[in-house]
Amino acid sequence: MWSAQGESFDPRLLRKTVSDAGFSAPEVEITVSGKLVSREEDLYLETGGPVTAFLLRGGEVVEALRGKEDLVGQRLRLRGQLHASHADQPPGLAVEEWKMVEPEAETD
């Protein structure tokens, strides 16, 4: 499933939507772009849209990102498995792949 160009949707609702349609989705893989930020001991990807951030947890790729402090503040595109939100935390993302995103061209 893809969002329309320039649009976004709340990925936290995917499992419920699929279930309501009579199907199951034990794993939900998403690709999301945003800015990598570090808060205390955790890494987050800040995004626009209904979900303002993803908590990056799980997998070797997250640990590799943790070791690359020069990426903090940079725009990245991440692909990984979506995890449910816990308490007051944003949804989690077990990152399987990442790449830098070119800054958007500024217009005068």
Buried (B, 14 or more C-beta within 10 A) or exposed (E): EEEEEEEEBEBBEBBEEBEEEEEEBEEBEBEBEBBBBBEEEBBBBBBEEEBEBBBBBBBEBBEEBBEEEEBEEEBBBBBBBBBEBEEEBBBBBBBBEBEEBEEEEEEE
